[in-house]
């Protein structure tokens, strides 16, 4: 497992829009910051890739940085695109499918 892009004990800067290696047909994730009660992850999806319905015990914020994807929650599917921010309360079932190549920043708090 690779180290997080940012240390949790000092200030730092990292690029969020750098191209991901090996994402042609899959999903690539990179830890940005891991600290007690907080996890930030950068995810790159190739078009058509998806995460099936799941839940998390943590509160989540999803910020789409580039591309777009269908996010399903509360029985509805919404297209989110670059610049959109989604809040998912703990234990809410949700799923995601990249409509086109998509990069998103996932921030999980409280777990």
C-alpha positions as CSV (number, residue, x, y, z in Angstrom):
1,X,0.0,0.0,0.0
2,X,1.4,3.4,-0.9
3,X,1.7,6.2,1.5
4,X,-0.8,9.0,1.7
5,X,-0.1,12.1,-0.5
6,X,-0.1,14.3,2.6
7,X,1.3,13.7,6.0
8,X,-1.1,14.0,8.9
9,X,1.3,15.8,11.2
10,X,2.4,18.8,9.1
11,X,1.1,21.2,6.4
12,X,1.5,20.1,2.8
13,X,0.2,20.5,-0.7
14,X,-0.5,17.8,-3.3
15,X,-1.9,17.8,-6.9
16,X,-5.4,16.5,-7.3
17,X,-5.8,16.8,-11.0
18,X,-2.6,14.9,-12.1
19,X,-3.5,12.0,-14.5
20,X,-3.8,8.6,-12.8
21,X,-1.7,5.7,-14.1
22,X,-3.3,2.4,-15.1
23,X,-6.9,3.7,-15.0
24,X,-7.7,2.8,-18.6
25,X,-10.2,0.0,-17.7
26,X,-10.6,0.3,-13.9
27,X,-10.7,2.3,-10.8
28,X,-7.5,3.7,-9.1
29,X,-7.6,5.1,-5.6
30,X,-4.9,7.0,-3.7
31,X,-5.0,8.0,-0.1
32,X,-4.6,11.8,0.2
33,X,-4.8,12.1,4.0
34,X,-5.4,9.6,6.8
35,X,-5.9,10.9,10.3
36,X,-8.0,9.9,13.3
37,X,-11.7,10.4,12.4
38,X,-10.8,11.6,8.8
39,X,-9.9,9.9,5.6
40,X,-9.5,11.7,2.2
41,X,-9.2,9.5,-0.9
42,X,-8.7,10.5,-4.6
43,X,-10.5,8.1,-7.0
44,X,-10.0,7.9,-10.7
45,X,-12.7,5.9,-12.7
46,X,-12.5,4.9,-16.3
47,X,-15.7,5.5,-18.2
48,X,-18.2,2.7,-17.4
49,X,-16.6,1.6,-14.2
50,X,-18.8,1.4,-11.1
51,X,-19.1,0.7,-7.5
52,X,-22.2,-1.4,-6.7
53,X,-24.5,-0.3,-3.9
54,X,-22.8,-0.2,-0.5
55,X,-22.9,1.8,2.8
56,X,-20.3,3.4,5.0
57,X,-20.4,4.0,8.7
58,X,-18.7,7.4,8.1
59,X,-20.2,10.6,6.9
60,X,-19.0,11.2,3.3
61,X,-18.5,14.2,1.0
62,X,-17.9,13.4,-2.7
63,X,-16.5,16.2,-4.8
64,X,-16.3,15.5,-8.5
65,X,-13.1,17.1,-9.9
66,X,-13.4,16.1,-13.5
67,X,-15.7,14.1,-15.8
68,X,-19.1,12.9,-14.6
69,X,-20.9,10.0,-13.0
70,X,-24.3,8.7,-12.1
71,X,-24.7,8.5,-8.3
72,X,-27.6,6.5,-6.9
73,X,-29.0,7.2,-3.4
74,X,-32.6,7.4,-2.0
75,X,-33.8,5.3,-4.9
76,X,-32.9,8.0,-7.5
77,X,-29.9,8.4,-9.8
78,X,-28.4,11.9,-10.3
79,X,-25.7,12.9,-12.8
80,X,-22.9,14.7,-11.0
81,X,-20.3,16.6,-12.9
82,X,-17.1,18.5,-12.2
83,X,-17.7,21.1,-9.5
84,X,-20.6,19.2,-7.9
85,X,-20.5,18.2,-4.2
86,X,-22.6,15.3,-2.7
87,X,-23.2,14.7,1.0
88,X,-23.9,11.2,2.1
89,X,-25.0,10.6,5.7
90,X,-23.7,7.5,7.5
91,X,-25.3,4.2,6.5
92,X,-27.1,5.6,3.4
93,X,-27.0,3.0,0.6
94,X,-25.4,4.4,-2.5
95,X,-23.7,3.5,-5.8
96,X,-21.7,5.2,-8.5
97,X,-21.0,4.6,-12.2
98,X,-18.7,6.8,-14.2
99,X,-20.4,8.1,-17.3
100,X,-17.1,9.3,-18.7
101,X,-13.6,9.2,-17.2
102,X,-14.1,10.7,-13.8
103,X,-11.9,11.9,-10.9
104,X,-13.5,12.5,-7.5
105,X,-12.3,13.4,-4.0
106,X,-13.9,11.4,-1.2
107,X,-13.8,12.8,2.3
108,X,-15.0,10.5,5.1
109,X,-15.4,11.9,8.6
110,X,-16.4,10.3,11.9
111,X,-14.9,6.9,11.6
